[in-house]
Amino acid sequence: KEPDPTKEPDSTDTPVEPVTLNIGYMNNYGSLWSVMTAKEKGYFEEEGITLKLTSFDNGPNIIPAMENGSINLGYIGDGAHKLCVQGRASIIALSHVSNGDAVIGGPNVKTIEDLKGKTVAYASGTSSETILVNTLTKAGLTMNDITPMMSKGVDACAIWSPQSLTILAEAEGATKLTDNMTFADTSVSLASWIAMPNYLEENKDVVVRFLRALFKGMAYAADDHY
């Protein structure tokens, strides 16, 4: 069949080799809004891509799975970008700017100044640590002024959605002290799609096909199809 000169060289009319991609994600809207839209609309199928989705508790845990080859591409929130800065992963696409992180106080914590001397739950190396540090700094405090923990039985917590929304809706006496918009004038909470540098180098065509479908999903979802 002669090529159609009106079509771009990378048109989806061109036969492509089918491929299955193992995708690491987090179980929230921010992680899934674009990739699931693209999947349900058939954009990945157009690119010959089948997705196998695996849920992770946080972004930093996705990167070791990518390093051992069990995950090909992954989604990370703000905190895990530090690992990209260190060269452990490459950003292939911006997902969105987030406002899903929050520092939430219990019944005895109504202001950020009340955090002093309290026990606060957070996840190290994630966006919850980022917003916690920003919140403490805003009140002139540091991590040394609180008792940081990563378990229950605490006075406050730094967490991302959907858990932040659940806590605010269901925990008696919970007060949102800060969220990402509190620090919009000094920092941006990014979420991104990432790949291992060697995987990106060896599978550029596959990554381009993934991104082409992902961007179609983003465009559709952003056009009032939330």
PyMOL commands that set and color helices and strands:
alter all, ss='L'
color gray80, all
select helices_A, chain A and resi 29-40+43-46+59-67+81-85+112-115+127-138+143-145+163-170+180-183+197-202+204-222
alter helices_A, ss='H'
color red, helices_A
select strands_A, chain A and resi 19-26+49-56+73-76+90-97+102-105+119-121+147-149+156-159+175-179+190-195
alter strands_A, ss='S'
color yellow, strands_A
deselect
rebuild
show_as cartoon
